[in-house]
């Protein structure tokens, strides 16, 4: 005879290897709006209208972490696609030898290399959380009051 147990009726859906946790996804309209903003340079309201969303809905979506993560990923794709030409153009400016623009191009090229090296290996130069321990030892006090004994010498 089965017994009625109220807590047995409530099953929790915990993630398991067979059933992983569902990840939050960006919908089709929101995906299209982000594509318009990143790759075509459309304004927020214009992209929302073209994607079939309201500006308010799009602004509210950008408050969610997974939507912002998707926006950052798409911007990184655009940056990677454009970086090849940017580096070639900087090399052309550098080789033209027009003085100051060439110097600025060289500095920029070196900064790009340094930034890529920093992304590849995490250095300890970056500030981060830490603990500083200061041991304070009390110093003995020194008496600097004048001595009341006065020595008179009559020789």
C-alpha positions as CSV (number, residue, x, y, z in Angstrom):
1,X,0.0,0.0,0.0
2,X,1.7,3.3,-1.1
3,X,2.0,6.0,1.5
4,X,1.3,9.6,0.7
5,X,4.4,11.6,1.3
6,X,4.1,15.3,0.5
7,X,7.8,15.9,0.0
8,X,8.1,13.0,-2.5
9,X,5.7,14.7,-4.8
10,X,8.1,17.6,-5.3
11,X,10.9,16.5,-7.5
12,X,13.8,18.9,-8.1
13,X,15.4,19.0,-11.6
14,X,19.0,19.1,-10.7
15,X,21.6,19.0,-13.5
16,X,23.1,15.6,-14.1
17,X,25.6,14.4,-16.8
18,X,22.6,13.0,-18.7
19,X,20.5,16.2,-18.2
20,X,22.8,19.3,-18.1
21,X,21.6,22.6,-16.9
22,X,19.8,24.6,-19.6
23,X,21.7,27.7,-20.8
24,X,19.9,30.9,-21.4
25,X,19.6,31.7,-25.1
26,X,19.2,34.9,-27.1
27,X,15.9,34.9,-29.1
28,X,15.8,35.3,-32.9
29,X,14.5,38.9,-32.8
30,X,17.1,39.9,-30.2
31,X,19.8,38.2,-32.1
32,X,18.9,40.1,-35.2
33,X,18.8,43.4,-33.3
34,X,22.3,42.8,-31.9
35,X,23.6,41.9,-35.4
36,X,22.2,45.2,-36.8
37,X,23.8,47.2,-33.9
38,X,27.2,45.6,-34.2
39,X,27.7,44.9,-37.9
40,X,25.6,47.6,-39.5
41,X,26.1,50.4,-36.9
42,X,22.4,51.0,-36.4
43,X,21.0,53.0,-33.5
44,X,19.2,51.2,-30.7
45,X,15.7,52.3,-31.8
46,X,16.3,51.7,-35.4
47,X,17.7,48.2,-34.8
48,X,14.8,47.4,-32.5
49,X,12.2,48.5,-35.0
50,X,13.8,46.5,-37.9
51,X,14.0,43.4,-35.7
52,X,10.4,43.7,-34.6
53,X,11.1,44.8,-31.0
54,X,10.4,47.9,-29.1
55,X,13.2,50.1,-27.9
56,X,12.1,49.5,-24.3
57,X,12.3,45.7,-24.8
58,X,15.7,46.0,-26.3
59,X,17.0,48.2,-23.5
60,X,15.6,45.8,-20.9
61,X,17.2,42.8,-22.7
62,X,20.6,44.5,-22.4
63,X,20.2,44.4,-18.6
64,X,20.5,40.6,-18.7
65,X,24.0,39.1,-18.4
66,X,23.6,36.5,-21.1
67,X,22.5,39.1,-23.6
68,X,25.5,41.3,-22.8
69,X,27.8,38.3,-23.1
70,X,26.4,37.7,-26.6
71,X,26.8,41.3,-27.5
72,X,30.5,41.2,-26.4
73,X,31.0,38.0,-28.4
74,X,29.7,39.6,-31.6
75,X,31.8,42.7,-31.1
76,X,34.8,40.5,-30.7
77,X,34.0,38.8,-34.0
78,X,33.8,42.2,-35.7
79,X,37.1,43.3,-34.1
80,X,38.9,40.2,-35.2
81,X,37.5,40.5,-38.8
82,X,38.7,44.2,-39.0
83,X,42.0,43.8,-37.2
84,X,43.9,42.3,-40.2
85,X,43.3,45.4,-42.4
86,X,44.0,47.7,-39.5
87,X,47.4,46.3,-38.9
88,X,48.3,46.4,-42.7
89,X,47.2,50.1,-42.8
90,X,49.3,50.9,-39.8
91,X,52.3,49.3,-41.5
92,X,51.6,51.4,-44.6
93,X,51.5,54.6,-42.5
94,X,54.7,53.6,-40.8
95,X,56.5,52.9,-44.0
96,X,55.4,56.2,-45.6
97,X,57.8,58.1,-43.3
98,X,55.8,61.2,-42.8
99,X,57.2,61.9,-39.4
100,X,54.7,62.1,-36.6
101,X,52.0,59.8,-38.1
102,X,54.7,57.1,-38.7
103,X,55.8,57.4,-35.0
104,X,52.2,57.1,-33.8
105,X,51.7,54.0,-36.1
106,X,54.8,52.3,-34.7
107,X,53.6,53.0,-31.1
108,X,50.2,51.6,-31.9
109,X,51.6,48.5,-33.5
110,X,53.8,47.8,-30.5
111,X,50.8,48.4,-28.1
112,X,48.8,45.9,-30.1
113,X,51.5,43.3,-29.8
114,X,51.8,44.0,-26.1
115,X,48.1,43.7,-25.6
116,X,48.0,40.3,-27.4
117,X,50.8,39.0,-25.3
118,X,48.9,40.1,-22.2
119,X,45.9,38.2,-23.4
120,X,47.9,35.1,-24.0
121,X,49.6,35.0,-20.7
122,X,48.2,36.4,-17.5
123,X,51.0,38.5,-15.9
124,X,51.2,39.5,-12.3
125,X,51.6,43.1,-13.3
126,X,47.8,43.6,-13.2
127,X,46.5,44.7,-9.8
128,X,44.3,42.3,-8.1
129,X,43.0,41.4,-4.7
130,X,45.5,40.7,-2.0
131,X,46.4,40.9,1.7
132,X,49.0,43.1,3.3
133,X,50.2,42.2,6.7
134,X,51.9,44.9,8.7
135,X,53.5,44.0,12.0
136,X,53.7,47.0,14.2
137,X,56.3,46.7,17.0
138,X,56.0,49.5,19.7
139,X,59.3,51.5,19.9
140,X,60.7,52.3,23.3
141,X,60.1,55.9,24.3
142,X,63.1,58.1,24.7
143,X,63.0,60.7,27.5
144,X,64.2,64.1,26.2
145,X,63.5,66.2,29.2
146,X,66.6,68.1,30.5
147,X,68.5,66.6,33.4
148,X,68.1,68.6,36.6
149,X,71.7,68.0,37.7
150,X,73.9,70.8,36.7
151,X,77.6,70.3,37.0
152,X,79.7,73.3,37.9
153,X,83.4,72.8,37.7
154,X,85.7,75.3,39.2
155,X,89.2,74.4,38.4
